[in-house]
Amino acid sequence: MAGVYKLEIKESEAELKQLLGAQTTAVGKERVQLLYLLKTGQAATVQRAAQLLGRHRVTVQE
């Protein structure tokens, strides 16, 4: 199916939360936050996660 993005997040929720706290840059924090939103189910899709982060879907997907 065209346009469907498959992403497997190997880190656990606890690991992602720990990584989130360890980030020193805004870019790094945003990247980990995206993974955390997807892993915890707060965002079911990349598009929804992008909306929550205030970014465009393509920017987040890259």
PDB file of N, CA, C and O in Angstrom:
ATOM      1  N   MET A   1       0.844  -1.170   0.000  1.00  0.00           N
ATOM      2  CA  MET A   1       0.000   0.000   0.000  1.00  0.00           C
ATOM      3  C   MET A   1       0.891   1.235   0.000  1.00  0.00           C
ATOM      4  O   MET A   1       1.764   1.359   0.859  1.00  0.00           O
ATOM      5  N   ALA A   2       0.696   2.125  -0.916  1.00  0.00           N
ATOM      6  CA  ALA A   2       1.512   3.318  -1.044  1.00  0.00           C
ATOM      7  C   ALA A   2       1.203   4.295   0.081  1.00  0.00           C
ATOM      8  O   ALA A   2       0.049   4.459   0.477  1.00  0.00           O
ATOM      9  N   GLY A   3       2.239   4.937   0.587  1.00  0.00           N
ATOM     10  CA  GLY A   3       2.058   5.961   1.598  1.00  0.00           C
ATOM     11  C   GLY A   3       1.984   5.446   3.029  1.00  0.00           C
ATOM     12  O   GLY A   3       1.856   6.248   3.954  1.00  0.00           O
ATOM     13  N   VAL A   4       2.060   4.158   3.239  1.00  0.00           N
ATOM     14  CA  VAL A   4       2.013   3.615   4.586  1.00  0.00           C
ATOM     15  C   VAL A   4       3.448   3.454   5.070  1.00  0.00           C
ATOM     16  O   VAL A   4       4.281   2.839   4.404  1.00  0.00           O
ATOM     17  N   TYR A   5       3.717   4.015   6.232  1.00  0.00           N
ATOM     18  CA  TYR A   5       5.063   4.011   6.780  1.00  0.00           C
ATOM     19  C   TYR A   5       5.122   3.020   7.934  1.00  0.00           C
ATOM     20  O   TYR A   5       4.379   3.152   8.907  1.00  0.00           O
ATOM     21  N   LYS A   6       5.991   2.042   7.831  1.00  0.00           N
ATOM     22  CA  LYS A   6       6.153   1.028   8.876  1.00  0.00           C
ATOM     23  C   LYS A   6       7.327   1.426   9.762  1.00  0.00           C
ATOM     24  O   LYS A   6       8.424   1.696   9.275  1.00  0.00           O
ATOM     25  N   LEU A   7       7.083   1.459  11.063  1.00  0.00           N
ATOM     26  CA  LEU A   7       8.117   1.836  12.005  1.00  0.00           C
ATOM     27  C   LEU A   7       8.071   0.890  13.188  1.00  0.00           C
ATOM     28  O   LEU A   7       7.045   0.778  13.860  1.00  0.00           O
ATOM     29  N   GLU A   8       9.178   0.209  13.446  1.00  0.00           N
ATOM     30  CA  GLU A   8       9.264  -0.681  14.591  1.00  0.00           C
ATOM     31  C   GLU A   8      10.128  -0.005  15.646  1.00  0.00           C
ATOM     32  O   GLU A   8      11.306   0.269  15.415  1.00  0.00           O
ATOM     33  N   ILE A   9       9.532   0.263  16.805  1.00  0.00           N
ATOM     34  CA  ILE A   9      10.248   0.907  17.889  1.00  0.00           C
ATOM     35  C   ILE A   9      10.702  -0.184  18.850  1.00  0.00           C
ATOM     36  O   ILE A   9       9.885  -0.820  19.515  1.00  0.00           O
ATOM     37  N   LYS A  10      12.005  -0.391  18.917  1.00  0.00           N
ATOM     38  CA  LYS A  10      12.554  -1.494  19.702  1.00  0.00           C
ATOM     39  C   LYS A  10      12.699  -1.154  21.179  1.00  0.00           C
ATOM     40  O   LYS A  10      12.685  -2.051  22.021  1.00  0.00           O
ATOM     41  N   GLU A  11      12.838   0.127  21.507  1.00  0.00           N
ATOM     42  CA  GLU A  11      13.017   0.549  22.889  1.00  0.00           C
ATOM     43  C   GLU A  11      11.696   0.440  23.644  1.00  0.00           C
ATOM     44  O   GLU A  11      10.624   0.602  23.062  1.00  0.00           O
ATOM     45  N   SER A  12      11.781   0.164  24.944  1.00  0.00           N
ATOM     46  CA  SER A  12      10.582   0.105  25.775  1.00  0.00           C
ATOM     47  C   SER A  12      10.157   1.531  26.143  1.00  0.00           C
ATOM     48  O   SER A  12      10.896   2.491  25.929  1.00  0.00           O
ATOM     49  N   GLU A  13       8.949   1.641  26.699  1.00  0.00           N
ATOM     50  CA  GLU A  13       8.463   2.949  27.135  1.00  0.00           C
ATOM     51  C   GLU A  13       9.388   3.544  28.191  1.00  0.00           C
ATOM     52  O   GLU A  13       9.676   4.740  28.169  1.00  0.00           O
ATOM     53  N   ALA A  14       9.850   2.708  29.109  1.00  0.00           N
ATOM     54  CA  ALA A  14      10.738   3.178  30.172  1.00  0.00           C
ATOM     55  C   ALA A  14      12.066   3.677  29.609  1.00  0.00           C
ATOM     56  O   ALA A  14      12.587   4.700  30.053  1.00  0.00           O
ATOM     57  N   GLU A  15      12.612   2.957  28.634  1.00  0.00           N
ATOM     58  CA  GLU A  15      13.866   3.376  28.008  1.00  0.00           C
ATOM     59  C   GLU A  15      13.694   4.708  27.285  1.00  0.00           C
ATOM     60  O   GLU A  15      14.561   5.580  27.359  1.00  0.00           O
ATOM     61  N   LEU A  16      12.575   4.858  26.589  1.00  0.00           N
ATOM     62  CA  LEU A  16      12.326   6.103  25.867  1.00  0.00           C
ATOM     63  C   LEU A  16      12.152   7.270  26.832  1.00  0.00           C
ATOM     64  O   LEU A  16      12.626   8.374  26.566  1.00  0.00           O
ATOM     65  N   LYS A  17      11.473   7.028  27.951  1.00  0.00           N
ATOM     66  CA  LYS A  17      11.288   8.084  28.947  1.00  0.00           C
ATOM     67  C   LYS A  17      12.632   8.508  29.528  1.00  0.00           C
ATOM     68  O   LYS A  17      12.873   9.693  29.756  1.00  0.00           O
ATOM     69  N   GLN A  18      13.501   7.535  29.763  1.00  0.00           N
ATOM     70  CA  GLN A  18      14.837   7.835  30.277  1.00  0.00           C
ATOM     71  C   GLN A  18      15.643   8.614  29.230  1.00  0.00           C
ATOM     72  O   GLN A  18      16.327   9.582  29.564  1.00  0.00           O
ATOM     73  N   LEU A  19      15.561   8.196  27.982  1.00  0.00           N
ATOM     74  CA  LEU A  19      16.267   8.902  26.906  1.00  0.00           C
ATOM     75  C   LEU A  19      15.752  10.328  26.743  1.00  0.00           C
ATOM     76  O   LEU A  19      16.517  11.250  26.458  1.00  0.00           O
ATOM     77  N   LEU A  20      14.452  10.494  26.928  1.00  0.00           N
ATOM     78  CA  LEU A  20      13.844  11.818  26.795  1.00  0.00           C
ATOM     79  C   LEU A  20      14.436  12.782  27.818  1.00  0.00           C
ATOM     80  O   LEU A  20      14.728  13.935  27.500  1.00  0.00           O
ATOM     81  N   GLY A  21      14.608  12.307  29.031  1.00  0.00           N
ATOM     82  CA  GLY A  21      15.193  13.147  30.072  1.00  0.00           C
ATOM     83  C   GLY A  21      16.666  13.426  29.875  1.00  0.00           C
ATOM     84  O   GLY A  21      17.184  14.413  30.397  1.00  0.00           O
ATOM     85  N   ALA A  22      17.346  12.575  29.134  1.00  0.00           N
ATOM     86  CA  ALA A  22      18.788  12.729  28.930  1.00  0.00           C
ATOM     87  C   ALA A  22      19.139  13.638  27.753  1.00  0.00           C
ATOM     88  O   ALA A  22      20.303  13.996  27.580  1.00  0.00           O
ATOM     89  N   GLN A  23      18.157  14.011  26.952  1.00  0.00           N
ATOM     90  CA  GLN A  23      18.439  14.823  25.775  1.00  0.00           C
ATOM     91  C   GLN A  23      18.822  16.238  26.167  1.00  0.00           C
ATOM     92  O   GLN A  23      18.230  16.819  27.076  1.00  0.00           O
ATOM     93  N   THR A  24      19.813  16.793  25.480  1.00  0.00           N
ATOM     94  CA  THR A  24      20.295  18.141  25.791  1.00  0.00           C
ATOM     95  C   THR A  24      19.913  19.153  24.722  1.00  0.00           C
ATOM     96  O   THR A  24      20.019  20.360  24.938  1.00  0.00           O
ATOM     97  N   THR A  25      19.469  18.665  23.570  1.00  0.00           N
ATOM     98  CA  THR A  25      19.079  19.587  22.507  1.00  0.00           C
ATOM     99  C   THR A  25      17.592  19.444  22.212  1.00  0.00           C
ATOM    100  O   THR A  25      16.999  18.395  22.461  1.00  0.00           O
ATOM    101  N   ALA A  26      17.001  20.499  21.683  1.00  0.00           N
ATOM    102  CA  ALA A  26      15.582  20.479  21.348  1.00  0.00           C
ATOM    103  C   ALA A  26      15.296  19.466  20.245  1.00  0.00           C
ATOM    104  O   ALA A  26      14.266  18.793  20.269  1.00  0.00           O
ATOM    105  N   VAL A  27      16.200  19.357  19.285  1.00  0.00           N
ATOM    106  CA  VAL A  27      16.019  18.413  18.181  1.00  0.00           C
ATOM    107  C   VAL A  27      16.019  16.980  18.695  1.00  0.00           C
ATOM    108  O   VAL A  27      15.168  16.179  18.308  1.00  0.00           O
ATOM    109  N   GLY A  28      16.956  16.661  19.555  1.00  0.00           N
ATOM    110  CA  GLY A  28      17.027  15.323  20.123  1.00  0.00           C
ATOM    111  C   GLY A  28      15.806  14.997  20.957  1.00  0.00           C
ATOM    112  O   GLY A  28      15.276  13.888  20.887  1.00  0.00           O
ATOM    113  N   LYS A  29      15.363  15.956  21.741  1.00  0.00           N
ATOM    114  CA  LYS A  29      14.188  15.747  22.588  1.00  0.00           C
ATOM    115  C   LYS A  29      12.950  15.504  21.735  1.00  0.00           C
ATOM    116  O   LYS A  29      12.138  14.633  22.049  1.00  0.00           O
ATOM    117  N   GLU A  30      12.803  16.274  20.656  1.00  0.00           N
ATOM    118  CA  GLU A  30      11.649  16.114  19.778  1.00  0.00           C
ATOM    119  C   GLU A  30      11.640  14.751  19.096  1.00  0.00           C
ATOM    120  O   GLU A  30      10.576  14.156  18.924  1.00  0.00           O
ATOM    121  N   ARG A  31      12.787  14.258  18.713  1.00  0.00           N
ATOM    122  CA  ARG A  31      12.882  12.947  18.064  1.00  0.00           C
ATOM    123  C   ARG A  31      12.478  11.820  19.010  1.00  0.00           C
ATOM    124  O   ARG A  31      11.732  10.915  18.637  1.00  0.00           O
ATOM    125  N   VAL A  32      12.981  11.890  20.234  1.00  0.00           N
ATOM    126  CA  VAL A  32      12.638  10.861  21.216  1.00  0.00           C
ATOM    127  C   VAL A  32      11.166  10.987  21.611  1.00  0.00           C
ATOM    128  O   VAL A  32      10.484   9.983  21.819  1.00  0.00           O
ATOM    129  N   GLN A  33      10.684  12.225  21.712  1.00  0.00           N
ATOM    130  CA  GLN A  33       9.287  12.439  22.060  1.00  0.00           C
ATOM    131  C   GLN A  33       8.357  11.834  21.011  1.00  0.00           C
ATOM    132  O   GLN A  33       7.308  11.289  21.357  1.00  0.00           O
ATOM    133  N   LEU A  34       8.725  11.922  19.756  1.00  0.00           N
ATOM    134  CA  LEU A  34       7.944  11.313  18.679  1.00  0.00           C
ATOM    135  C   LEU A  34       7.851   9.809  18.892  1.00  0.00           C
ATOM    136  O   LEU A  34       6.765   9.235  18.811  1.00  0.00           O
ATOM    137  N   LEU A  35       8.968   9.177  19.161  1.00  0.00           N
ATOM    138  CA  LEU A  35       8.969   7.733  19.398  1.00  0.00           C
ATOM    139  C   LEU A  35       8.145   7.373  20.619  1.00  0.00           C
ATOM    140  O   LEU A  35       7.431   6.370  20.620  1.00  0.00           O
ATOM    141  N   TYR A  36       8.241   8.194  21.666  1.00  0.00           N
ATOM    142  CA  TYR A  36       7.493   7.945  22.896  1.00  0.00           C
ATOM    143  C   TYR A  36       5.979   8.042  22.643  1.00  0.00           C
ATOM    144  O   TYR A  36       5.216   7.208  23.129  1.00  0.00           O
ATOM    145  N   LEU A  37       5.554   9.045  21.893  1.00  0.00           N
ATOM    146  CA  LEU A  37       4.133   9.204  21.574  1.00  0.00           C
ATOM    147  C   LEU A  37       3.596   7.997  20.814  1.00  0.00           C
ATOM    148  O   LEU A  37       2.492   7.524  21.083  1.00  0.00           O
ATOM    149  N   LEU A  38       4.380   7.509  19.871  1.00  0.00           N
ATOM    150  CA  LEU A  38       3.952   6.351  19.088  1.00  0.00           C
ATOM    151  C   LEU A  38       3.955   5.079  19.932  1.00  0.00           C
ATOM    152  O   LEU A  38       3.028   4.275  19.845  1.00  0.00           O
ATOM    153  N   LYS A  39       4.991   4.894  20.745  1.00  0.00           N
ATOM    154  CA  LYS A  39       5.118   3.683  21.548  1.00  0.00           C
ATOM    155  C   LYS A  39       4.015   3.573  22.605  1.00  0.00           C
ATOM    156  O   LYS A  39       3.496   2.486  22.856  1.00  0.00           O
ATOM    157  N   THR A  40       3.658   4.713  23.225  1.00  0.00           N
ATOM    158  CA  THR A  40       2.665   4.698  24.289  1.00  0.00           C
ATOM    159  C   THR A  40       1.237   4.702  23.771  1.00  0.00           C
ATOM    160  O   THR A  40       0.296   4.520  24.543  1.00  0.00           O
ATOM    161  N   GLY A  41       1.070   4.909  22.469  1.00  0.00           N
ATOM    162  CA  GLY A  41      -0.278   4.916  21.902  1.00  0.00           C
ATOM    163  C   GLY A  41      -0.972   6.262  21.998  1.00  0.00           C
ATOM    164  O   GLY A  41      -2.144   6.377  21.641  1.00  0.00           O
ATOM    165  N   GLN A  42      -0.269   7.283  22.473  1.00  0.00           N
ATOM    166  CA  GLN A  42      -0.847   8.620  22.536  1.00  0.00           C
ATOM    167  C   GLN A  42      -1.093   9.166  21.131  1.00  0.00           C
ATOM    168  O   GLN A  42      -1.945  10.030  20.928  1.00  0.00           O
ATOM    169  N   ALA A  43      -0.339   8.652  20.176  1.00  0.00           N
ATOM    170  CA  ALA A  43      -0.528   8.984  18.768  1.00  0.00           C
ATOM    171  C   ALA A  43      -0.511   7.658  18.004  1.00  0.00           C
ATOM    172  O   ALA A  43       0.465   6.909  18.053  1.00  0.00           O
ATOM    173  N   ALA A  44      -1.606   7.387  17.303  1.00  0.00           N
ATOM    174  CA  ALA A  44      -1.712   6.118  16.586  1.00  0.00           C
ATOM    175  C   ALA A  44      -0.974   6.147  15.253  1.00  0.00           C
ATOM    176  O   ALA A  44      -0.592   5.100  14.730  1.00  0.00           O
ATOM    177  N   THR A  45      -0.774   7.331  14.707  1.00  0.00           N
ATOM    178  CA  THR A  45      -0.122   7.457  13.409  1.00  0.00           C
ATOM    179  C   THR A  45       0.965   8.517  13.465  1.00  0.00           C
ATOM    180  O   THR A  45       1.003   9.340  14.380  1.00  0.00           O
ATOM    181  N   VAL A  46       1.842   8.486  12.478  1.00  0.00           N
ATOM    182  CA  VAL A  46       2.885   9.506  12.366  1.00  0.00           C
ATOM    183  C   VAL A  46       2.237  10.868  12.149  1.00  0.00           C
ATOM    184  O   VAL A  46       2.717  11.875  12.668  1.00  0.00           O
ATOM    185  N   GLN A  47       1.159  10.901  11.391  1.00  0.00           N
ATOM    186  CA  GLN A  47       0.469  12.162  11.125  1.00  0.00           C
ATOM    187  C   GLN A  47      -0.073  12.766  12.422  1.00  0.00           C
ATOM    188  O   GLN A  47       0.047  13.972  12.638  1.00  0.00           O
ATOM    189  N   ARG A  48      -0.661  11.948  13.276  1.00  0.00           N
ATOM    190  CA  ARG A  48      -1.195  12.440  14.548  1.00  0.00           C
ATOM    191  C   ARG A  48      -0.058  12.899  15.460  1.00  0.00           C
ATOM    192  O   ARG A  48      -0.187  13.918  16.138  1.00  0.00           O
ATOM    193  N   ALA A  49       1.037  12.170  15.483  1.00  0.00           N
ATOM    194  CA  ALA A  49       2.193  12.566  16.289  1.00  0.00           C
ATOM    195  C   ALA A  49       2.740  13.909  15.801  1.00  0.00           C
ATOM    196  O   ALA A  49       3.120  14.757  16.608  1.00  0.00           O
ATOM    197  N   ALA A  50       2.779  14.097  14.497  1.00  0.00           N
ATOM    198  CA  ALA A  50       3.249  15.361  13.930  1.00  0.00           C
ATOM    199  C   ALA A  50       2.350  16.514  14.375  1.00  0.00           C
ATOM    200  O   ALA A  50       2.838  17.598  14.696  1.00  0.00           O
ATOM    201  N   GLN A  51       1.046  16.281  14.393  1.00  0.00           N
ATOM    202  CA  GLN A  51       0.116  17.314  14.851  1.00  0.00           C
ATOM    203  C   GLN A  51       0.379  17.665  16.309  1.00  0.00           C
ATOM    204  O   GLN A  51       0.386  18.841  16.672  1.00  0.00           O
ATOM    205  N   LEU A  52       0.594  16.662  17.139  1.00  0.00           N
ATOM    206  CA  LEU A  52       0.861  16.898  18.555  1.00  0.00           C
ATOM    207  C   LEU A  52       2.161  17.667  18.773  1.00  0.00           C
ATOM    208  O   LEU A  52       2.270  18.469  19.701  1.00  0.00           O
ATOM    209  N   LEU A  53       3.150  17.413  17.904  1.00  0.00           N
ATOM    210  CA  LEU A  53       4.442  18.084  18.017  1.00  0.00           C
ATOM    211  C   LEU A  53       4.474  19.431  17.309  1.00  0.00           C
ATOM    212  O   LEU A  53       5.421  20.199  17.474  1.00  0.00           O
ATOM    213  N   GLY A  54       3.446  19.717  16.524  1.00  0.00           N
ATOM    214  CA  GLY A  54       3.401  20.987  15.804  1.00  0.00           C
ATOM    215  C   GLY A  54       4.309  21.024  14.599  1.00  0.00           C
ATOM    216  O   GLY A  54       4.814  22.082  14.223  1.00  0.00           O
ATOM    217  N   ARG A  55       4.518  19.871  13.993  1.00  0.00           N
ATOM    218  CA  ARG A  55       5.369  19.758  12.808  1.00  0.00           C
ATOM    219  C   ARG A  55       4.582  19.163  11.655  1.00  0.00           C
ATOM    220  O   ARG A  55       3.511  18.591  11.858  1.00  0.00           O
ATOM    221  N   HIS A  56       5.108  19.295  10.454  1.00  0.00           N
ATOM    222  CA  HIS A  56       4.499  18.678   9.285  1.00  0.00           C
ATOM    223  C   HIS A  56       4.835  17.197   9.283  1.00  0.00           C
ATOM    224  O   HIS A  56       5.900  16.803   9.758  1.00  0.00           O
ATOM    225  N   ARG A  57       3.945  16.376   8.757  1.00  0.00           N
ATOM    226  CA  ARG A  57       4.145  14.934   8.740  1.00  0.00           C
ATOM    227  C   ARG A  57       5.440  14.549   8.039  1.00  0.00           C
ATOM    228  O   ARG A  57       6.152  13.664   8.514  1.00  0.00           O
ATOM    229  N   VAL A  58       5.755  15.179   6.942  1.00  0.00           N
ATOM    230  CA  VAL A  58       6.961  14.838   6.184  1.00  0.00           C
ATOM    231  C   VAL A  58       8.213  15.145   7.016  1.00  0.00           C
ATOM    232  O   VAL A  58       9.173  14.375   7.003  1.00  0.00           O
ATOM    233  N   THR A  59       8.199  16.254   7.729  1.00  0.00           N
ATOM    234  CA  THR A  59       9.340  16.628   8.572  1.00  0.00           C
ATOM    235  C   THR A  59       9.561  15.571   9.650  1.00  0.00           C
ATOM    236  O   THR A  59      10.693  15.160   9.902  1.00  0.00           O
ATOM    237  N   VAL A  60       8.493  15.141  10.273  1.00  0.00           N
ATOM    238  CA  VAL A  60       8.578  14.149  11.335  1.00  0.00           C
ATOM    239  C   VAL A  60       9.000  12.785  10.779  1.00  0.00           C
ATOM    240  O   VAL A  60       9.792  12.075  11.399  1.00  0.00           O
ATOM    241  N   GLN A  61       8.478  12.431   9.630  1.00  0.00           N
ATOM    242  CA  GLN A  61       8.753  11.132   9.045  1.00  0.00           C
ATOM    243  C   GLN A  61      10.197  10.997   8.619  1.00  0.00           C
ATOM    244  O   GLN A  61      10.746   9.896   8.652  1.00  0.00           O
ATOM    245  N   GLU A  62      10.825  12.088   8.220  1.00  0.00           N
ATOM    246  CA  GLU A  62      12.234  12.042   7.810  1.00  0.00           C
ATOM    247  C   GLU A  62      13.096  11.768   9.001  1.00  0.00           C
ATOM    248  O   GLU A  62      14.318  11.689   8.873  1.00  0.00           O
TER     249      GLU A  62
END
